[in-house]
Amino acid sequence: MVYPPAPWNLQGYAVQTLQLIDVARVRPLVPSELEIVSVLPGKTLGGVYISSYGLGSVMEYNELIVVSAIANYAGKWGAWISHIYVDNPNSVAGGREIWGLPKELAQFSWEGNDSVKATPLGYRVTVSQANSQLCSLNYSQQSLALPVPFSGNIFSTNRRNLLLFKGEFQSRIGLIKGKLEVTEESHFASLNLGQPLLTVACEDMRLIAGAPEVVGNRAAEFSY
């Protein structure tokens, strides 16, 4: 596989949801070294991010990211990605080998346009794997958008180390209506993702995924 070194510069469009997730449900998916941050009793923050990276990106592909928790390690806060899917094999290889992210291949279908309302909210993106649907997100057209810069940390791991990398983000962001559907056979159905607290659309998006740094060691796993 051929992929560029970090950082990766990506440009395109994305839809992002924000949801409350049960800490008890996500705990088995988060390394024991990370403390899950509760925003309400028994609840952490997460969401689904679906994007399409096009011209101007280091490579062109679609991506689904499931952020299942906000976590803390030694005073450092970051998002934990439990599931991530793309439709470019080079992105799979780079994501796994550079950042330790559990990328898998999937298929993406975007429907709707300004003149044809293909869904009740106008637009829909569906993500499937091996002819099995993982999720679909119905969303409305963006009306008012404001330029927003943002940066945040993301935790990941390799076999021995706990990693942390920064995502730097610039986009025109606006609130939209969104309805998320996760099938029972989906790999992240156990998270029991409810309807979003809010959904945003990100237009003219520029994202930089920085190189990871080692922030800790993984606990040794023993078999008896």
C-alpha positions, 0 to 999 in steps of 0.5 A: 500500500502507498500512503503519505507520512503524517500529517495528512491534509484533507479537504471536503465536506462532513456531517457530525452528530453529538450524542450521549453514550452510556459509560458502561456500554463503551467501557469494554471498547476503551483501553483500561489505561484511559479514564472515561470522562462523564459529562452526566452521571453514567454518560459520556459524549460521542458521535458519528462523523461521516465525511467525503475528502476530495480535491486538495486532499493527500488522498480522496476517500469517504470516512465514517468515524464513531467517537464513543467516549471522551477520555483522560490520561495523565491530565491529557484529554482526547476523543476515543475512536472505537470504529472507523471505516473508509473506502480507500485501501491506502487510507486503511493501511496508513491509518493502521500503521501511522496512528494505530486506528482500527480502520476497515473498508466499507462502502459509502452512498450519498443521496439527495441534492438541492432540487431532488428530495431523496429522503424526508430531510433531503439528504442521506448517507449510507455506510455498508460493509460486505452487503450489510448496512452499518448505519445511515444518516438522514440530514437536512440542507445547511442554511446558515454557516459560520467559519469555525476553527477548532483543534482537539486531541484523539487517543489511539494505540499500537501494540505497546503504546498509548498514542495521542495526536491532534486534529486541526480543523477549519470549516464553515459549520451550521446546525442541521436536522439529523436522524441516525439509524444504526442496524442491529448487525452493525459492529457498533450497535452495542453502543445503543446510539440514540438520536443526536443531541445536535447535528452539524454540517461542515462545508469547505472543510480543511482538516490536518491529522497530525503525527502521533506521539507516545504518551504512555505504555499499554498494560501487559496482557497475560494468558494462563 
